[in-house]
Amino acid sequence: MLTNTKGLPWTSDGFRTSWAKLCAKAKIDGLTFHDLRGSAVVRLALAGATVPEIATFTGHSLKDVEAILDAHYLGRDAHLAENAVRKLELREAKNRTNSGKWLAHGSLVFYRAIAVRFAW
């Protein structure tokens, strides 16, 4: 729980006023507290936190966390695409047989090209 300088819980008006003053002092325009919560969701996901872990930390519902990740994170991170391809490569390497080496390699090149092309 957030408390004010008197140790009491913040009212919504008190928090909003203090937030506006801090943003003005920092010369930040158009940033809301909810923007920071959304950024926290994305940064926690990048750190490897699960949806339930993120929801517990930020106070969002599971559905809201998934919606934030879908809108602002999933499919737009090249690092995620590369991780997916690496996992596929590891799986293929473990399951590869001599007769399937070239086919598996060709599909990995294709997947890597797709991941790089569509990760924005």
N, C-alpha and C positions, 0 to 999 in steps of 0.2 A: 504494500500500500504506500502510495506517495503521501508525504506529509509536508505541510508548509513550515515556515520558520518558527511557528509556535508549537510545532509537533502535532498539529491537528490534521485530520484528513482534508485534502484539497477539495474545494467545491469545483464544479465544472467551470463556473465563471472565473474563479480565482486561478485555476490552472490555465485557462484560455488567455487571461490577461497576462499572466507571467510568461507564457509561451510567446505571445506576441511581442512583449518587451524584449525577450532574449533574441528573437529573430531579428527585430529591428536593430538591436545593439550589434549583432553579428552581420548586419546588412544582407540578410537572407529573405528573399521575397517568395511567397507562395508555398512554403513548406509547412505541412501540418504534422501533428503528432502521429497521425495514422500513417503518413508517408514513412515515418521512421519505423513503425511497427511492421509495415510491409517490407521495408529494407531488411529488417531483422529476420523476417521469415526467409527471404532469399539468401542472406548470408549464412544463416544456420543450415539451410539445405546444402549450400556449397561446401560447408564444413562437414557434411555427412550426417547431419541430424535427421532422424525419421520424422514423418508427419506428426505422429503422436507426441514426440519430444518437442517439436516446434510449437504445437498447439498448447502444450502444457506451459511452456515458457512464455509465450506471447499472450495467452488468454484467448486466442482465436478458437473457433470450432475446427474440427478436422476438415469439414467441408470448406470453410473459409481459407484454411491454409492451402488446401489443394487448389482452390480457385486462384489464390494469389500466385502460387507457383505456376499454374497453367498460364495465367495472363502475363506474368513478368519474368519468367525464368525458363520453363521447359521449352526446349526446341530453339532457344536463342543463345545458348552457351556452347561455344566451340569446344571448351574443355570437357563438357559432358559428352559431346559427340565422340571425342577422342577416347574418353574412358570406355564408352560403349564398344567402340571398335577394338580397343585393347582387350576387353573382356571376351569379345568374340574370338579374337586371335588366340588368346590363351585356351579357350575351350576347343577351338579347332585344332590347335597344336596337340592337346591332350588326346583328342579323338582321331587324329589323322592316321591313316594307314598308308603304306607305300603306294598302293594303287590310286589313292585319292588325293595325293599331295598337290598335283597341279590344279585340279578342280577347286580344292579348298583355297589354294593361294589366289587363284583368279577371282573367287567370290570375295575374298578379303580385300583385294585391291578395289573391287567394285564398291563394297560397303564403305571403305575409307573415302573413296571419291564422293560418294553420296553424302557421307557425314560432313565432309569439308564443304561441299557445295551448299548444303541446306542449313548449316549452323550459322546463324547470324546474330 
